[in-house]
Amino acid sequence: MMKRIIPYMCAVTMLLRVFTACQEDAVLINPDVTHGKSTEGIETVDSRGYLNSEACPESKIVQLKIGDPDLEGRVETDLGKKDALCFVLPKPAERDITLKIAMEETYAKNEKMEDGGTYPSLITSEFRKAYNMKVVGSEYAIPESGGLGYNLLINGSREINVTIQAGERRSEKVELLFKREYLRHDFVYLFPIQATDVETGELFGEIYYLIHPVEEKMKVIGEKPGVVIAYVDTEVMNPLIAEQFTISVDINDFSSGFEQRTLYKGPLLDILNVRTAFLKEIEGRARLTYTTDMEYVLKNRARYLRPMQKNGLKVCLAIMGGGTGLGFANLTDMQINDFVAQVQTAVDLYELDGVNLWDEGAGYGKGGMSPTNSTSYAKLIKALKTAMPGKLLTMVDTRETTEALCDEQAGIRVGDYLDYAWSSLGDILAPYEPDAAIRPLAGVPEKKYGTIFLQDLETLSMDEQNKLFENATLAPFMNMERFTPLSGTDVVVGADIPYMDYGKEGVWAEPWLIWIMCKYPGSEDGSISTSAQTETPYSVRDYYMFRKDW
């Protein structure tokens, strides 16, 4: 059956807001992409020191799951998760310092306050306000446990003293064991662990563990039917929301009774593009700049990016046009070399997995700037991949400046250097359709090209949704089997991950269900169908969770 693109998807994939207008940019000058400032995170500078987790170094928040597949075979009450930590001073100690490491006592014991409330409810409420994550405390543990203090052992005890010798910066490591017993899988539990001076009682540092007990059925099953990519806008969101989502994909067979087979169950995303960085013309040079929010996230990558990377999610820097008239399509060879060196330095310094090029907002045509040409973009792509062969390089196909890349330019086929490419949010480009009016990018195979840039219906206003469904031509939307351009690709891309807002409680679910329905449309007689479900943990299931906390 001929593949068709239905009008509904054009309406759903509306243009994003203008990205570059809201924040002052910080210029990165090659080779110093740090702006001459410290690259250390907020927990490692201007403080008394910090508790440093082995699982998530240099971060004040550590998220762990209990019930991982490597614990298979243990009995339920034995399930637990281990970590190790030490205390790190900002400079060598002038004298011996002995610190007590333990959970906050009133919290651990679920003690009540004079007003009738509990200390755990107060502390979790304050944590939620500060960090926009939904968690629970000792009052949600099964009463028989006596509070969350039961569930934490530090070197086998409830607390431990460690000494930092004069002239040293670090204490010895201690082992933490978070026990599964009495914890429910439908909550995320907060474990605040403190380091206090034994002699004075002064608080030196605190670290927050978020413990999520998962069901055994949460294990990864099968192989994901494609590469799933999304964006996060650091002007609005904490990037850590990206690893909160899982998806399950099932094939339902009604041909002889009912049989269900799970194709995949596990993490939703494979690649996250964090934005925004820009290419700007500054004194004749092509310079890499950031919004202040993007700079903050990179500077504090230990907290906002590294945990996702440790769990297998690839994190890439999204680079767009900076509105100065210089962009990817009108660079000189010297500017290309200069810009590539800056990007390579930033990727290495901030331990990123690659970059995403999105040629929008450059402001081409400004007075005094060179016109676009057919070879600049291709040369930039080749230079970036050559400089960073082990890093991901992806591109948004805008057609305004990428049309030339459908042909070999300066001996370069961009498909030889790009890992993935996809349509922009405002367009649905299907160059691989039998009756396509446009050509594919040179050398990019269909399986590595994302036809559609998906946006969640829940991010549209009620007026936008009403207008959408008032359109009588959208009736084909109800028959998803007619929409099949996604079936030929292994790439699906989603717009910015939103937080849950009032009236928009879906939180980024519908695009992925649409993708699965298109990827596996089922049989014409209805005997075979596909079902999919996205799942989110407790920490996301409330309004405004994972908004930026800085």
C-alpha positions, -999 to +999 in steps of 0.1 A: +000+000+000+013+035-009+027+053+021+009+086+030+014+115+053-018+126+069-026+162+077-029+155+114+008+151+119+015+185+103-008+201+128+007+182+158+043+191+148+039+229+152+069+252+154+087+256+187+089+290+204+119+311+193+148+296+212+173+324+213+154+354+227+152+348+264+187+347+278+220+365+277+247+344+261+281+336+275+309+336+249+332+307+246+366+317+232+387+290+216+404+272+232+390+284+265+354+272+264+351+277+301+349+316+299+379+318+322+358+304+350+361+273+371+345+242+356+338+227+390+302+222+400+284+240+428+292+212+453+330+215+448+336+252+452+330+278+479+318+252+504+330+234+536+332+202+514+309+175+502+299+139+506+311+122+474+292+092+460+310+065+441+279+058+420+274+095+411+306+115+419+304+152+428+266+153+428+244+163+458+216+140+445+221+103+438+193+082+422+194+045+427+171+016+418+167-014+441+157-046+424+181-046+395+185-077+373+220-084+389+203-091+422+183-120+407+181-151+429+180-133+462+150-134+483+128-104+483+138-092+518+175-094+509+173-071+479+193-040+483+216-016+466+252-007+476+272+025+471+303+040+487+311+075+497+337+097+514+339+133+525+360+157+505+373+190+517+379+220+494+415+222+507+437+201+529+427+200+566+447+221+590+440+196+618+424+162+622+387+164+616+364+136+628+330+135+611+299+114+619+281+101+588+245+091+594+210+097+582+193+128+598+181+113+631+146+128+634+140+118+598+153+083+602+131+076+632+100+093+617+097+116+647+067+139+652+069+177+655+051+198+681+024+209+655+015+173+649+034+169+616+064+147+611+100+156+604+101+134+573+071+152+558+088+185+565+121+175+550+106+159+519+084+189+513+114+212+515+133+189+492+105+190+467+104+228+467+141+230+463+146+204+436+112+198+419+112+160+425+084+142+442+097+119+470+084+104+502+100+097+536+098+075+566+060+080+570+056+060+537+077+030+549+057+001+563+051+009+601+068-023+613+101-010+600+102+019+625+112+044+598+137+046+570+166+043+595+160+005+592+167+005+555+202+021+556+234+005+569+267+024+569+295-001+572+269-024+588+257+001+614+234+031+616+262+056+617+300+057+614+328+081+623+355+089+598+386+111+603+403+133+578+440+136+588+457+170+589+471+177+554+446+154+537+414+163+518+395+130+518+382+107+544+382+069+541+354+054+521+324+039+539+299+014+524+262+022+522+236-006+519+200+005+511+177-024+519+146-032+499+125-046+528+094-026+538+097-003+508+070-001+481+077-001+444+053+028+437+073+054+456+106+071+454+122+074+489+144+102+501+174+093+523+192+124+535+227+116+548+247+141+567+283+146+578+286+165+611+317+174+631+318+150+661+334+177+683+311+207+675+280+191+660+284+215+630+270+203+597+297+199+571+277+185+542+247+166+531+239+143+502+204+131+491+198+095+479+166+089+460+158+052+462+133+037+438+124+001+445+114-015+412+094-046+404+111-075+389+088-071+358+106-038+353+136-056+339+146-047+303+129-071+279+137-076+242+152-050+219+139-015+213+124-011+178+144+019+169+166+048+182+146+072+203+158+108+205+145+139+223+154+174+233+154+192+267+153+229+271+176+239+300+159+272+302+129+254+316+139+218+326+162+198+347+177+174+321+174+144+345+138+141+335+150+124+303+158+091+321+126+089+340+105+073+313+101+037+302+081+022+274+066-012+268+057-025+234+034-055+229+021-074+199-014-087+204-025-118+184-063-124+183-061-150+155-066-180+179-079-167+212-055-141+226-017-141+229+005-112+238+042-110+231+064-083+245+087-068+219+104-044+242+102-031+277+128-007+292+141+029+290+124+051+264+153+074+253+186+066+237+199+101+229+191+134+246+200+167+229+204+194+256+200+229+244+210+255+236+244+264+223+249+288+194+272+296+165+278+334+165+300+358+146+321+378+171+348+400+157+350+380+125+353+346+142+328+318+144+324+313+181+306+287+202+283+304+228+258+291+254+228+304+271+235+309+308+212+280+316+231+257+293+264+269+307+252+261+343+241+226+333+275+218+317+294+233+346+273+210+369+274+180+346+281+157+375+246+163+388+226+170+357+242+149+329+266+122+342+239+101+360+220+096+327+252+087+309+262+061+335+228+044+328+235+043+290+217+075+277+238+095+252+239+132+259+246+156+230+249+194+228+223+210+204+239+239+185+218+264+166+222+297+148+229+327+170+212+354+149+244+372+138+242+363+101+268+336+104+257+300+104+267+265+093+261+274+056+284+304+051+316+296+070+350+301+056+375+272+059+394+291+086+361+297+105+352+260+102+386+249+117+383+275+145+347+265+154+354+227+152+383+232+177+359+249+201+333+223+198+358+195+203+372+212+234+337+216+248+327+180+241+359+167+258+358+191+287+322+185+296+323+147+287+295+149+262+286+121+237+283+143+207+266+173+190+234+180+172+234+206+144+202+226+139+206+254+114+178+276+126+180+313+137+213+321+121+199+353+105+214+347+071+214+378+049+225+404+074+245+432+061+282+426+058+278+388+061+287+363+034+258+347+015+252+310+020+271+285-002+267+249-011+299+235+005+302+252+039+278+229+058+292+197+042+328+207+051+317+215+087+301+181+091+331+163+078+355+183+099+334+177+131+333+139+125+369+137+116+379+156+148+356+135+169+352+101+152+340+084+184+313+109+191+277+111+178+270+137+150+234+143+141+216+170+121+181+185+118+172+186+081+157+221+077+159+222+038+166+259+039+203+252+040+204+214+038+189+211+003+224+213-011+234+183+010+212+161-011+242+162-036+278+155-030+296+187-021+333+193-024+336+155-026+317+150+006+286+129+011+272+139+044+258+105+050+294+092+054+298+114+085+263+118+100+250+092+125+214+103+122+194+131+106+157+141+109+130+165+098+126+198+117+096+204+140+078+226+114+082+201+085+074+165+077+100+154+052+096+120+037+123+118+010+122+080+009+085+077-001+078+062-035+061+095-047+084+119-028+089+153-043+122+158-024+155+139-024+172+122+005+204+137+019+234+122+001+245+089+016+219+089+045+200+056+044+163+056+053+168+037+085+190+065+099+166+093+089+137+104+111+107+114+090+088+132+118+097+154+147+070+145+172+053+169+196+030+159+224-006+170+221-005+178+257+019+207+250-008+224+228-032+249+243-069+240+244-076+265+215-049+248+194-064+213+201-099+225+194-089+239+161-070+207+153-100+185+158-125+209+141-107+203+109-128+177+090-098+167+068-082+152+099-105+121+099-077+099+086-059+104+119-083+079+134-069+052+112-032+051+121-026+022+098-028+046+069+002+066+082+033+046+076+064+067+068+077+059+102+078+022+094+109+025+072+131+042+097+148+032+129+148+068+141+121+087+160+126+122+174+105+141+200+104+178+209+113+193+242+104+172+272+077+191+292+068+191+328+032+182+339+010+213+338-026+217+348-048+206+319-019+189+303-014+159+325-003+135+297+034+145+302+049+135+269+032+102+263+012+104+230+041+109+205+057+076+213+024+057+211+018+072+177+053+061+166+047+025+178+014+023+160+030+035+128+060+013+131+039-018+137+005-011+122-009-046+126-028-067+101-056-054+079-081-079+093-074-068+129-061-101+141-028-086+149-024-053+167+002-033+186-001-017+220+023+005+238+025+022+271+048+048+286+055+047+323+069+074+347+082+070+382+067+086+413+092+115+412+076+129+380+039+123+388+030+157+400+028+192+386+059+211+376+082+182+386+117+185+371+115+221+363+150+236+366+161+240+402+187+267+397 
